[in-house]
Amino acid sequence: MDQEVVRFRDRVDAGQKLAARLEKYKNQDAVVYALPRGGVPVAKEIARRLQCPLDLVIIRKIGHPGNPEYALGAITENGWLVVDEEDLAKVDKDWFEAEKNKQLQEAKRRRELYLKGKEPVSAAGKIAILVDDGIATGSTMLVAVKKIKQENPKKVVVAVAVSPKETARRFEGEVDEFVAATIPDIFWGAIGYYYDDFTQVSDEEVMAMLQSE
């Protein structure tokens, strides 16, 4: 794992650095899946370099009612749910069902908004490369991995710009390959710290990037 801390000008720069580490998958039967919104500009650079299709895996966090930043779990656009059972037992069941359905509908809304009814690209029998602009705990990416595994890919690769060491280790038993442009000895708690420009990506920017595919 990396010892040197790598910084990125922006998400495009991060995508270019990651693409260089994924060169062996160029012209292979691969699909790049971005976690929107921040993962899209990173993934677009990788898909361009590897000359393979770009699609989305849309995951919505289910935040704790007392602290929305704390994730009880996450849900995919097709209803695949991963939750912390201990935390779930402590919250109101009716609230959780309502919140789960709210986030499921939002995931579906984003798919329609971003891709205008375009059919998802199946990972069946392919090399699936899941991309984000960085991960901290990795819980959202883990849900994405479980969702993609349902489609029986040939191989699952997670590619992120930055990851803490302990999170990288967490994925060793979950995927065939984990690639990060930087795995710092000390993670400074926020992905944005490793970027000069970490401006939030808008829905409009995501749509423009996907439409130019």
trRosetta pair geometry for C-beta under 8 A, 3 or more apart (Angstrom, degrees):
i j d omega theta_ij theta_ji phi_ij phi_ji
1 165 6.4 97 144 -122 163 92
1 168 6.4 117 -116 109 132 159
1 183 4.5 -67 -175 78 108 142
2 5 7.9 126 135 -82 118 30
2 6 7.1 -43 174 -12 158 106
2 180 7.2 -115 10 94 122 99
2 181 8.0 12 -30 138 160 34
2 182 5.4 -102 88 -141 156 50
2 183 4.7 134 43 40 93 79
2 184 7.4 -30 99 -70 104 36
3 185 6.3 26 -146 -49 67 106
4 182 7.4 -92 99 -128 65 99
5 182 5.9 65 -152 -168 44 136
5 184 4.7 30 -102 -104 94 109
5 185 8.0 -81 -60 16 95 78
5 194 7.5 -133 -179 -120 97 101
6 17 6.9 152 162 -176 145 158
6 162 7.7 -157 69 -88 91 94
6 181 5.4 -103 83 139 149 94
6 182 3.7 -155 36 -66 97 125
6 194 7.3 46 92 -167 62 115
7 182 8.0 20 -52 -27 32 163
7 194 5.6 -155 -121 -170 62 63
7 195 7.2 165 -170 -90 78 22
7 196 6.9 78 158 -38 114 84
8 11 7.3 62 141 -84 140 26
8 13 4.6 160 -166 93 85 112
8 14 4.2 3 -131 -65 156 87
8 17 6.9 -118 -102 8 102 140
8 161 6.1 -36 -34 -165 151 135
8 181 7.4 69 -67 99 115 152
8 194 6.2 49 15 135 93 86
8 195 5.0 -28 72 -107 97 72
8 196 7.0 -134 99 9 50 80
9 12 7.6 -37 81 65 103 86
9 13 4.0 111 39 -24 92 155
9 195 7.6 7 111 -157 15 72
9 196 5.2 -28 -144 37 42 124
9 197 6.5 9 155 20 59 102
10 13 5.4 105 49 10 58 102
10 14 7.3 -110 109 -4 36 92
10 41 7.7 -43 139 124 98 146
10 195 6.4 70 -114 -164 34 110
10 196 6.7 -63 -56 64 64 88
10 197 4.2 -17 -93 68 96 111
10 198 7.8 -172 -131 -72 62 41
11 14 5.2 -49 -146 35 40 116
11 15 6.3 46 152 -23 67 101
11 38 6.6 -155 -102 -172 142 73
11 41 4.0 87 109 87 126 120
11 42 5.0 -92 -177 -56 94 80
11 133 5.3 -55 -118 -113 107 121
11 161 7.7 -107 -130 -53 64 148
11 195 7.4 -1 -57 -125 62 140
11 198 7.9 100 -48 -120 90 56
11 201 7.4 -13 3 -62 162 123
12 15 5.6 -52 -152 33 32 114
12 16 6.6 33 150 -19 64 103
12 41 5.6 -68 -66 163 67 113
12 42 7.8 -141 -86 -89 24 45
12 45 5.8 132 -152 -61 60 135
13 16 5.7 -53 -150 34 33 112
13 17 6.5 31 153 -17 65 105
14 17 5.8 -56 -149 37 32 110
14 18 6.3 28 154 -15 66 108
14 42 5.1 -40 97 -113 108 106
14 45 8.0 143 82 44 57 146
14 133 6.1 81 92 -142 161 75
14 134 7.9 -79 -153 -48 154 90
14 161 3.9 -25 -161 -105 127 129
14 181 6.3 -148 -153 13 75 157
14 195 7.3 -45 -47 -97 125 105
15 18 5.8 -57 -145 40 30 108
15 19 6.0 36 155 -27 65 107
15 41 6.3 -124 -32 134 137 66
15 42 4.1 -178 -74 -152 91 46
15 43 6.8 -98 -119 -10 117 15
15 44 6.6 -20 -143 62 163 64
15 45 2.8 113 129 47 129 131
15 46 5.5 -118 -164 -32 90 77
15 131 7.9 49 -115 -177 87 141
16 19 5.6 -49 -143 31 30 115
16 20 6.8 36 155 -24 60 100
16 45 5.3 -82 -57 173 60 142
16 49 7.4 133 -125 -56 56 141
17 20 6.0 -50 -159 25 31 113
17 21 7.3 21 148 -10 60 105
17 161 7.3 76 71 -130 119 82
17 181 4.4 61 120 -129 122 136
18 21 5.7 -64 -159 38 40 108
18 22 6.3 21 150 -9 73 114
18 42 6.6 47 24 -178 144 101
18 45 7.6 107 56 91 98 113
18 46 5.8 -42 100 -82 110 115
18 131 7.3 120 131 -133 159 111
18 159 5.2 108 -174 169 127 116
18 160 7.7 -162 -106 93 138 8
18 161 6.4 -87 -52 -88 120 61
18 179 6.7 113 -153 125 89 116
18 181 5.3 -84 -71 -56 74 108
19 22 5.7 -70 -144 46 34 103
19 23 7.2 74 152 -68 63 69
19 45 5.6 -112 -36 132 133 91
19 46 4.6 -166 -85 -110 89 60
19 48 7.8 -35 -113 66 152 78
19 49 3.7 79 -172 46 137 159
19 50 6.7 -141 -145 -35 94 88
20 23 6.2 -5 -163 -42 35 108
20 49 7.8 -78 -57 180 47 159
21 159 7.5 163 84 -136 113 113
21 179 5.3 161 122 -170 128 127
21 181 6.9 -162 -6 -92 142 67
22 25 5.2 -34 169 28 88 115
22 26 7.9 122 122 -44 75 75
22 46 6.1 29 54 -150 148 108
22 49 7.6 106 75 95 102 122
22 50 6.2 -46 118 -72 112 127
22 129 6.7 64 -148 -136 146 148
22 157 7.4 119 -124 144 113 152
22 159 6.1 -16 -65 -102 134 150
22 179 6.3 138 -71 104 92 173
23 26 5.7 -19 -170 -18 54 116
23 49 7.5 -73 -99 148 68 116
23 50 7.8 -159 -122 -94 32 82
24 28 7.7 27 133 -29 61 136
25 28 4.7 -85 -162 32 59 130
25 30 4.8 49 174 -45 116 159
25 50 5.3 -6 100 -141 93 130
25 52 7.4 -46 139 -17 102 147
25 127 5.9 -144 -139 112 119 153
25 129 6.7 119 131 -58 171 138
25 157 7.5 -108 -64 12 152 164
26 49 7.0 -81 -96 138 107 71
26 50 4.8 -134 -98 -138 60 60
26 51 6.2 62 -158 27 79 99
27 50 7.6 -142 -18 179 42 63
27 51 5.9 14 -70 70 64 124
28 50 7.6 -44 35 -176 86 109
28 52 7.4 -23 67 -74 66 135
28 127 5.7 17 122 18 125 141
29 125 7.4 -33 131 127 138 85
29 126 5.1 -121 137 -126 91 79
29 127 6.3 123 87 8 63 89
29 154 7.4 68 88 15 112 146
30 50 6.2 -50 75 150 136 137
30 52 4.5 -38 81 -127 86 169
30 126 6.2 138 -118 173 26 99
30 127 4.0 -38 -103 73 85 106
30 128 7.5 177 -156 -74 71 19
30 129 5.8 29 -178 -12 117 113
31 52 6.1 -143 -96 154 32 116
31 53 5.1 -21 -125 71 84 99
31 54 7.8 161 -170 -93 70 20
31 55 6.1 -1 175 16 116 112
31 121 5.1 -178 -141 122 141 129
31 123 6.0 -126 52 -103 134 71
31 126 5.3 51 -2 130 102 147
31 127 7.3 163 21 80 60 57
31 128 5.8 -15 64 -112 94 62
31 129 7.0 -174 88 27 44 78
32 43 5.0 159 151 -169 117 98
32 46 5.3 156 -125 99 148 110
32 47 4.1 -129 37 -75 143 93
32 50 6.9 132 -48 53 122 134
32 52 5.9 122 -14 90 93 107
32 53 7.1 -170 31 95 74 48
32 54 5.1 -24 74 -108 104 68
32 55 7.4 152 84 27 53 63
32 129 4.9 -31 -109 75 65 109
32 131 6.0 8 -173 -8 96 129
33 43 7.2 -88 102 -139 18 147
33 54 8.0 154 -89 -162 28 52
33 55 5.4 -25 -107 78 73 85
33 56 6.6 93 -161 -157 74 11
33 57 4.6 47 165 -20 124 103
33 123 7.5 -32 -43 -76 134 119
33 128 6.2 4 -2 -170 123 92
33 129 6.8 163 22 80 73 50
33 130 5.0 -26 73 -105 105 64
33 131 6.8 161 80 17 49 79
33 144 7.2 171 120 -179 128 119
33 148 6.7 -162 25 -89 165 131
34 39 4.2 168 -169 116 82 101
34 40 4.5 96 152 -93 156 51
34 42 7.1 146 -125 65 106 83
34 43 3.4 -131 -80 17 103 156
34 44 7.4 3 -64 -38 145 68
34 54 6.6 20 -14 -172 110 98
34 55 7.5 -175 20 93 76 34
34 56 5.5 -41 66 -108 82 65
34 57 7.4 179 77 24 32 72
34 131 5.2 -36 -104 71 61 102
34 132 7.5 123 -161 -85 61 51
35 38 7.5 -6 96 63 85 77
35 39 4.0 83 56 7 67 152
35 56 7.6 109 -104 -159 23 75
35 57 5.9 -35 -88 71 70 89
35 58 7.8 139 -142 -104 58 31
35 59 6.2 -23 -140 24 106 110
35 130 7.0 47 -36 -179 100 92
35 131 7.0 -158 9 86 79 50
35 132 4.4 -12 44 -88 122 101
35 140 6.7 107 -162 134 149 116
35 141 6.8 -90 -45 -93 156 73
35 144 5.9 -80 -83 -75 114 154
36 39 6.3 -100 -73 49 27 91
36 40 5.3 29 -105 -44 79 112
36 56 5.6 -8 -23 -140 109 124
36 58 6.3 -14 35 -105 108 81
36 110 6.6 -173 78 169 141 134
36 114 6.7 -121 -71 -85 165 159
36 201 7.7 -119 -162 95 76 130
36 206 5.5 47 -139 -128 125 144
37 40 5.9 -43 -171 3 51 118
37 200 7.4 56 82 179 132 75
37 201 4.1 -162 138 84 111 110
37 202 7.3 -176 -177 62 156 4
37 203 7.2 -94 -103 -79 136 46
37 205 7.6 84 -179 74 119 104
37 206 5.3 -97 -138 -64 95 128
38 41 7.7 -56 -172 30 42 93
38 42 7.4 29 144 -4 67 115
38 132 6.6 49 92 -167 98 77
38 133 4.0 -82 147 9 108 132
38 134 7.8 -50 131 28 137 79
38 200 7.7 -75 -77 -141 95 53
38 201 5.5 166 -88 10 47 122
39 42 5.4 -68 -157 47 49 114
39 43 5.4 44 152 -22 83 113
39 131 5.1 145 -173 112 109 76
39 132 4.0 -63 -88 -115 118 51
39 133 5.6 -137 -83 -21 52 74
40 43 5.8 -59 -140 41 28 107
40 44 6.1 35 160 -29 65 104
40 56 7.5 -17 -92 -98 99 101
40 201 6.4 173 45 155 111 161
40 205 7.7 145 86 118 135 91
40 206 5.1 132 5 -123 174 84
40 209 5.5 125 151 81 117 150
40 210 7.3 -64 -156 -52 127 92
41 44 5.6 -46 -141 27 32 117
41 45 7.0 34 159 -17 60 99
41 133 7.7 33 60 -81 90 114
41 201 6.5 -162 -12 -102 112 138
41 205 7.6 -26 -57 150 110 118
41 209 6.4 -122 -86 -104 65 157
42 45 6.3 -61 -166 32 30 107
42 46 6.8 22 145 -14 65 109
42 131 5.5 -162 106 160 107 117
42 132 7.0 61 60 159 147 14
42 133 5.1 178 -30 -86 140 70
42 161 6.3 -108 -124 -47 143 109
43 46 5.4 -58 -149 39 39 112
43 47 6.0 38 155 -20 73 105
43 54 5.9 128 136 -142 107 109
43 131 3.9 150 -85 76 94 143
44 47 5.9 -52 -143 37 30 109
44 48 6.3 32 155 -21 63 107
44 54 6.1 30 -103 -123 58 162
44 209 5.2 -92 -76 -177 151 120
44 213 7.9 -120 -129 -84 95 92
45 48 5.8 -55 -148 35 29 112
45 49 6.3 25 156 -16 65 109
46 49 5.9 -59 -147 39 29 108
46 50 6.0 8 162 -2 67 115
46 129 6.9 -135 142 124 139 140
46 131 5.9 -170 26 -92 151 154
46 159 6.7 122 -113 102 160 151
47 50 6.2 -66 -136 50 25 97
47 51 7.9 115 166 -64 54 6
47 52 5.6 -108 -146 71 73 70
47 53 6.8 -55 -151 124 123 16
47 54 3.9 -51 -73 -67 171 103
47 213 7.7 -19 119 -126 145 107
48 51 7.4 17 179 -72 27 48
50 129 7.8 86 32 21 171 160
53 121 5.0 167 122 -117 143 164
53 213 7.8 60 -150 -180 64 132
54 210 7.2 -142 105 -119 116 73
54 213 5.6 -135 49 -115 113 134
55 120 6.0 89 -167 -156 139 69
55 121 4.2 -149 -47 27 143 109
56 110 8.0 -126 141 129 155 106
56 111 7.0 -167 81 -110 130 73
56 114 6.3 48 -21 104 159 150
56 115 6.9 -138 18 -45 123 126
56 120 7.9 -96 57 -121 70 93
56 210 7.8 -31 -39 -98 113 135
57 76 7.0 -48 -178 -133 85 112
57 130 6.4 -24 19 -127 144 104
57 144 4.4 99 121 -142 144 103
57 147 6.0 146 -156 82 119 137
57 148 6.5 -55 -96 -57 144 102
58 76 6.8 113 81 -158 62 65
58 77 4.6 56 69 -42 111 117
58 107 4.6 146 124 -159 114 87
58 110 5.2 163 -140 85 144 124
58 111 5.6 -121 2 -62 152 88
59 74 5.2 20 178 168 106 127
59 75 7.3 155 -155 77 63 32
59 76 5.7 -37 -100 -96 69 66
59 107 7.2 5 -119 -115 10 124
59 140 5.0 141 110 -167 143 91
59 143 5.2 124 -133 90 132 125
59 144 5.5 -85 -44 -64 135 89
59 147 7.7 -152 -81 -10 100 146
60 74 6.4 165 83 -158 39 77
60 75 5.5 -20 61 61 91 83
60 76 7.9 160 17 -97 75 19
60 103 3.8 179 119 -178 137 103
60 104 7.2 -143 44 -66 138 31
60 106 5.6 108 -103 80 150 112
60 107 4.7 -117 -20 -59 117 103
61 71 4.9 -88 -159 -111 109 109
61 73 7.9 166 -156 98 55 33
61 74 5.1 -42 -104 -100 48 91
61 103 7.4 -127 73 -138 31 144
61 139 7.9 76 -114 100 100 116
61 140 6.3 -57 -72 -87 95 110
62 71 6.7 88 63 -158 55 73
62 72 4.9 -60 104 60 99 101
62 73 5.0 4 46 65 117 74
62 74 6.3 -167 5 -88 81 32
62 75 6.3 63 -40 -11 111 100
62 83 7.1 -28 59 -103 137 98
62 96 7.5 56 174 -150 138 78
62 99 5.7 106 -149 130 99 114
62 100 6.1 -4 -105 -90 140 65
62 103 5.6 -118 -83 -1 79 161
63 67 7.1 -122 175 108 100 49
63 68 3.6 47 140 -157 154 56
63 69 6.5 40 -137 -19 123 14
63 70 6.4 99 -157 63 76 50
63 71 6.2 -60 -100 -98 53 48
63 72 6.8 96 172 1 10 89
63 99 7.9 -119 51 -173 63 138
64 67 4.8 17 74 57 116 74
64 68 6.8 -140 58 -83 58 24
64 70 4.4 -8 10 81 124 104
64 71 7.4 -136 -25 -91 82 2
64 72 5.4 129 -76 -50 68 95
64 87 6.9 -86 -97 179 111 126
64 91 7.1 -149 -145 -78 73 137
65 68 7.8 19 -127 -73 18 69
65 91 6.0 139 5 -140 115 119
65 92 7.4 21 -15 27 159 99
65 95 5.9 -2 -72 154 141 148
65 99 7.7 -129 -74 -56 89 152
66 70 7.9 -9 78 44 79 127
67 70 4.3 45 100 10 112 113
71 74 6.4 -9 -168 -52 129 89
71 84 7.9 114 113 -9 75 116
71 137 7.8 -158 35 65 128 147
71 139 5.5 170 85 97 151 153
71 140 7.6 -136 -108 -57 164 84
72 83 5.8 -5 143 -146 85 94
72 84 6.0 -124 -167 36 52 95
72 87 5.2 -154 -131 116 79 127
72 88 6.1 106 -176 -78 113 73
72 91 6.8 -43 -109 1 147 152
72 96 7.4 -114 126 -124 161 106
73 81 6.4 46 140 -179 138 81
73 82 5.2 -170 -161 99 103 54
73 83 3.2 -63 -58 -100 150 61
73 84 6.1 -161 -64 0 86 65
73 88 7.2 14 -23 -68 125 113
73 139 7.9 -135 -138 170 37 123
73 143 7.8 112 175 -81 75 132
74 81 7.7 179 91 -146 40 51
74 82 5.8 2 53 57 78 94
74 139 6.3 146 -13 137 126 96
74 140 5.4 145 -95 -112 165 65
74 143 4.3 -111 87 -32 122 162
75 79 6.7 -24 -171 -143 106 30
75 80 6.9 156 -156 78 58 47
75 81 4.9 -12 -104 -100 88 76
75 82 7.8 -176 -79 24 46 61
75 100 6.1 113 -49 -155 153 79
75 103 5.4 118 47 106 121 117
75 104 5.5 -60 128 -77 142 79
75 107 6.7 -130 105 -20 90 149
75 143 7.5 -93 -71 -169 10 147
76 79 6.8 -36 72 35 78 20
76 80 4.2 16 29 47 119 97
76 81 7.9 -130 16 -62 73 42
76 107 6.5 154 171 -179 31 159
76 143 6.3 -175 -52 154 94 107
76 144 7.4 131 -95 -98 113 50
76 147 4.5 116 -79 -96 162 141
77 104 7.4 123 -136 -158 35 63
77 107 4.0 -151 -89 141 71 112
77 108 5.4 131 -154 -75 92 58
77 110 7.6 -118 -91 61 121 96
77 111 5.2 80 -141 -39 156 135
78 147 7.1 132 42 -147 111 111
79 104 6.1 30 -95 -132 68 128
80 143 6.9 151 111 -173 106 90
80 146 6.4 -178 161 110 136 105
80 147 4.9 173 54 -96 156 88
80 150 6.9 -136 -87 -31 144 148
81 100 6.8 3 -113 -147 134 122
82 139 7.7 -167 104 -177 126 86
82 142 6.9 -126 115 108 170 101
82 143 4.8 -146 22 -98 129 95
82 146 6.4 119 -59 35 130 157
83 87 7.4 -132 170 69 89 100
83 88 5.0 57 148 -60 131 133
84 87 4.1 45 93 21 114 113
84 88 6.3 167 84 -21 57 87
85 88 5.4 -54 -140 36 31 117
85 89 6.5 39 159 -28 64 101
86 89 6.1 -52 -157 24 28 112
86 90 7.4 18 150 -14 58 107
87 90 5.9 -66 -163 33 39 110
87 91 7.1 21 152 -14 71 109
88 91 6.3 -69 -152 35 36 102
88 96 6.6 71 -149 -122 87 157
91 95 6.2 -100 160 74 102 121
91 96 5.6 111 106 -59 117 110
92 95 4.0 74 80 9 107 111
92 96 6.6 180 90 -14 55 84
93 96 5.6 -54 -148 35 32 112
93 97 6.5 33 155 -20 66 103
94 97 5.9 -52 -148 34 32 110
94 98 6.4 30 154 -16 64 107
95 98 5.9 -62 -153 39 30 110
95 99 6.1 24 155 -16 68 111
96 99 5.8 -58 -143 40 30 108
96 100 6.0 35 157 -24 66 107
97 100 5.7 -52 -144 35 28 114
97 101 6.4 24 157 -14 62 107
98 101 6.0 -59 -151 39 28 107
98 102 6.3 32 151 -23 64 107
99 102 5.4 -51 -146 34 33 116
99 103 6.4 26 158 -13 66 106
100 103 6.2 -62 -151 40 27 104
100 104 6.3 29 151 -21 64 109
101 104 5.4 -51 -143 36 33 115
101 105 6.4 33 158 -18 65 104
102 105 6.1 -59 -154 36 27 108
102 106 6.5 26 150 -18 63 108
103 106 5.4 -50 -145 36 37 114
103 107 6.4 43 153 -23 66 100
104 107 5.7 -51 -151 32 31 112
104 108 6.6 28 152 -14 63 105
105 108 5.6 -55 -149 39 34 111
105 109 6.2 41 150 -25 66 104
106 109 5.4 -48 -145 33 33 116
106 110 6.5 35 155 -21 64 102
107 110 5.9 -54 -152 33 30 110
107 111 6.7 34 150 -21 62 102
108 111 5.6 -49 -152 31 36 114
108 112 6.6 29 153 -13 66 105
109 112 6.0 -61 -153 40 31 107
109 113 6.0 29 153 -19 68 111
110 113 5.5 -54 -139 40 32 112
110 114 5.8 20 166 -11 69 112
110 203 7.8 -127 -130 -121 85 105
111 114 6.4 -64 -140 43 20 101
111 115 5.8 -35 180 32 60 115
111 120 7.9 -39 -152 -69 124 103
112 115 7.1 -77 -121 57 15 76
112 116 7.0 63 -178 -99 53 24
112 117 6.6 31 -135 -57 75 61
113 116 7.8 -5 178 -62 13 59
113 203 6.3 -36 143 -166 135 123
113 207 7.0 -84 147 -78 79 116
114 203 7.4 -120 -78 -159 84 80
114 206 5.4 -51 -120 130 111 117
114 207 5.7 -139 -131 -86 55 71
114 210 5.7 84 172 12 89 162
115 118 4.2 -104 169 42 100 103
115 210 6.4 -91 -90 158 68 150
122 126 7.5 131 110 7 69 125
122 151 5.8 -173 -165 -166 77 130
123 126 5.3 -120 -163 57 50 105
123 128 4.1 10 -143 -78 126 126
123 148 5.2 44 7 -162 170 89
123 151 4.1 99 56 95 96 136
123 152 7.5 160 100 67 87 42
123 153 4.1 -47 152 -75 107 106
124 151 5.2 -107 -59 164 70 88
124 152 5.3 30 -126 73 74 92
124 153 6.8 -110 -101 -84 16 48
125 152 7.0 17 -43 116 56 93
125 153 7.0 -81 24 -143 12 40
125 154 5.4 36 -173 -47 38 97
126 153 5.5 -58 67 -140 62 89
126 154 5.8 -148 89 11 6 102
127 153 6.8 96 -122 175 16 115
127 154 5.7 -48 -66 69 57 107
127 155 4.6 -8 -120 60 77 106
127 157 6.6 20 175 -2 95 115
128 148 4.9 165 148 -180 160 135
128 151 7.6 110 -66 72 147 122
128 153 4.1 -81 -9 -109 114 163
128 155 7.0 -175 28 88 66 53
128 156 5.2 -14 68 -112 104 65
128 157 6.9 176 90 29 51 71
129 157 4.6 -17 -110 73 72 110
129 158 7.9 159 -160 -94 53 16
129 159 5.6 7 -176 2 99 121
130 141 6.6 134 130 -154 131 91
130 144 5.3 137 -152 128 143 127
130 145 6.5 -115 10 -78 163 70
130 148 6.4 -132 -63 -21 121 156
130 156 7.2 7 -5 -170 110 88
130 157 7.1 176 22 89 68 54
130 158 5.1 -25 67 -111 102 66
130 159 7.0 160 78 26 47 70
131 159 5.0 -19 -100 75 80 96
131 160 7.1 160 -153 -83 49 51
132 135 5.9 81 80 -57 135 89
132 140 7.8 104 -90 95 159 114
132 141 6.1 -107 -2 -84 141 112
132 160 5.1 -7 64 -112 83 97
132 161 7.7 -101 105 8 58 84
133 160 7.4 24 98 -156 11 79
133 161 5.4 -7 -173 8 47 128
133 191 6.4 101 113 158 91 140
133 195 7.8 -2 171 -58 117 141
133 198 7.9 138 150 -137 142 91
134 160 5.6 108 -115 174 28 108
134 161 4.8 -53 -68 61 81 98
134 162 4.2 0 -125 53 110 89
134 163 6.9 -172 -159 -64 67 55
134 191 3.4 150 90 -140 142 123
134 194 6.7 143 -96 49 149 131
135 138 4.6 61 159 -88 135 66
135 140 7.5 -154 -126 54 101 93
135 141 5.3 -42 -102 -11 142 138
135 160 5.1 -53 -4 -140 98 166
135 162 7.6 -168 33 90 52 59
135 163 5.2 12 59 -107 93 90
135 164 8.0 -100 100 16 76 78
135 167 5.8 -163 111 152 109 150
135 191 7.5 65 -17 -85 10 126
136 164 6.7 47 -154 -9 48 115
136 167 6.9 173 147 -59 23 155
136 187 7.4 144 -135 157 72 141
136 189 7.4 33 -132 -164 124 38
136 190 7.9 -18 -86 -108 127 26
136 191 6.6 -106 -53 -46 92 95
137 167 6.4 180 -164 -100 18 119
138 141 5.0 -61 -161 49 68 113
138 142 5.6 78 138 -35 86 99
138 163 7.2 43 -73 -141 110 111
138 167 4.3 155 -29 -160 124 110
138 170 5.7 162 65 80 154 138
138 171 6.5 -129 -163 -53 151 106
139 142 5.6 -52 -149 29 30 116
139 143 7.0 32 153 -18 62 99
140 143 5.9 -51 -158 31 36 111
140 144 6.7 37 145 -19 65 104
141 144 5.3 -51 -152 35 39 117
141 145 6.4 45 149 -24 68 100
141 158 6.1 76 174 -142 128 130
141 160 7.3 -50 -95 -64 155 132
141 171 7.7 -29 114 -92 125 128
142 145 5.6 -47 -150 31 34 115
142 146 6.6 34 151 -17 64 103
142 170 7.7 -58 -80 137 122 120
142 171 7.7 -138 -89 -95 84 86
142 174 6.7 -72 -128 -158 85 163
143 146 5.7 -54 -150 36 34 111
143 147 6.3 36 151 -22 65 105
144 147 5.6 -54 -149 34 31 113
144 148 6.4 26 156 -15 66 107
145 148 6.0 -59 -147 39 29 107
145 149 6.2 33 154 -24 65 107
145 156 6.1 90 -146 172 89 144
145 158 6.7 -38 -81 -70 115 117
145 171 7.7 178 -64 -135 160 98
145 174 5.7 48 140 154 160 117
145 175 6.0 -99 -134 -72 132 104
146 149 5.7 -51 -146 32 30 116
146 150 7.2 45 150 -31 58 94
147 150 5.9 -46 -169 13 35 116
147 151 8.0 24 143 -13 59 101
148 151 5.9 -57 -168 29 46 111
148 153 6.1 -3 157 -15 98 130
148 156 6.1 131 105 -117 126 116
149 152 7.6 50 179 -71 46 32
149 153 7.1 -81 -107 21 41 95
149 156 6.4 -31 -78 -61 83 149
153 156 5.6 112 73 -67 134 78
155 176 4.6 -68 -160 38 86 163
155 177 7.4 23 169 7 113 103
156 174 8.0 -77 101 133 135 72
156 175 4.6 -110 106 -140 102 87
156 176 5.4 132 55 7 61 94
156 177 7.9 -179 98 34 50 67
157 175 6.5 119 -112 167 21 125
157 176 6.3 -54 -72 68 64 95
157 177 4.5 -10 -117 68 87 102
157 178 7.7 179 -161 -81 59 27
157 179 6.5 13 180 3 104 111
158 171 5.7 -80 41 -170 149 149
158 175 5.1 175 -9 -3 102 175
158 177 7.5 -169 32 97 61 57
158 178 5.1 -5 63 -119 103 71
158 179 7.0 178 92 31 54 67
159 179 4.5 -8 -110 71 78 109
159 180 7.6 172 -156 -79 46 41
160 163 5.3 89 84 -50 131 106
160 179 7.6 154 26 89 55 60
160 180 5.2 -15 72 -108 82 85
160 181 7.7 -117 109 9 47 80
161 180 7.0 30 119 -158 14 75
161 181 5.0 -24 -152 30 52 120
161 182 7.1 2 156 28 63 89
161 191 7.6 93 73 -165 113 107
161 194 6.9 165 130 106 114 134
161 195 8.0 35 134 -67 155 102
162 180 6.3 81 -125 -171 18 113
162 181 6.8 -49 -64 61 58 88
162 182 5.1 -14 -108 69 81 95
162 183 7.5 158 -157 -86 56 39
162 184 7.2 6 -157 -7 105 99
162 187 7.9 137 158 -129 107 99
162 191 5.9 158 66 -138 121 79
162 194 4.7 122 -56 37 158 168
163 167 5.0 -127 -176 85 99 115
163 168 4.8 118 115 -61 130 91
163 178 7.8 -63 44 169 169 116
163 180 4.5 -106 17 -101 109 151
163 182 8.0 164 28 89 60 54
163 183 5.5 -22 71 -106 84 85
163 187 7.9 -56 146 -100 31 133
164 167 4.6 87 61 8 87 105
164 168 7.0 -151 92 -8 45 86
164 183 7.4 64 169 -156 12 77
164 184 7.5 -44 -113 59 51 80
164 187 3.7 -55 -97 -36 94 155
165 168 5.7 -56 -151 34 32 113
165 169 6.5 31 153 -18 66 105
165 183 5.6 96 -86 168 65 107
165 184 7.8 -104 -38 80 89 43
165 185 7.1 18 -38 -132 132 33
165 187 7.3 -151 3 -32 72 110
166 169 5.6 -51 -151 35 34 113
166 170 6.6 46 147 -30 63 100
167 170 5.2 -44 -152 24 38 120
167 171 7.0 31 153 -16 64 102
168 171 6.2 -62 -159 34 33 106
168 172 7.3 54 144 -45 62 90
168 178 5.8 149 -156 133 77 142
168 180 6.2 -83 -99 -6 120 140
168 183 5.3 -3 -38 -124 155 135
169 172 5.6 -29 -160 -7 43 119
170 173 7.9 -76 174 35 34 89
170 174 7.1 10 138 -6 67 127
171 174 4.9 -76 -149 46 53 114
171 175 5.4 -8 174 19 96 110
171 178 4.5 114 103 -90 126 139
172 175 7.9 -78 -129 48 12 73
172 178 6.4 -79 -81 4 53 135
175 178 5.8 113 69 -63 123 81
180 183 5.0 95 84 -56 138 90
182 194 6.7 -172 65 -151 140 142
184 187 5.6 139 69 -82 107 56
184 188 7.5 1 82 -15 156 83
184 194 7.9 -153 -28 -90 130 123
188 193 4.5 -83 86 90 133 170
188 194 7.8 156 40 -48 117 83
189 193 7.4 76 60 -15 66 140
190 193 4.8 108 78 -22 90 99
191 194 6.4 -61 -176 30 49 106
191 195 7.4 27 139 -6 73 111
191 198 7.2 152 108 -140 83 141
192 195 5.6 -69 -153 43 49 107
192 198 3.7 -177 -132 92 90 169
195 198 4.0 116 79 -63 135 96
201 205 5.1 -119 -168 80 81 134
201 206 6.2 91 146 -55 114 89
202 205 4.7 102 55 4 78 100
202 206 7.1 -137 99 -3 46 85
203 206 5.7 -56 -153 35 34 113
203 207 6.3 32 152 -19 68 106
204 207 5.7 -54 -148 36 32 111
204 208 6.3 32 154 -20 65 106
205 208 5.7 -54 -147 36 31 111
205 209 6.4 30 156 -19 65 106
206 209 5.9 -59 -151 36 29 109
206 210 6.3 19 157 -12 65 111
207 210 6.0 -62 -146 41 29 106
207 211 6.0 26 159 -20 66 112
208 211 5.9 -56 -140 37 27 109
208 212 6.5 23 160 -19 62 109
209 212 6.2 -63 -153 34 27 107
209 213 7.7 50 145 -45 57 88
210 213 5.7 -26 -168 -12 44 117
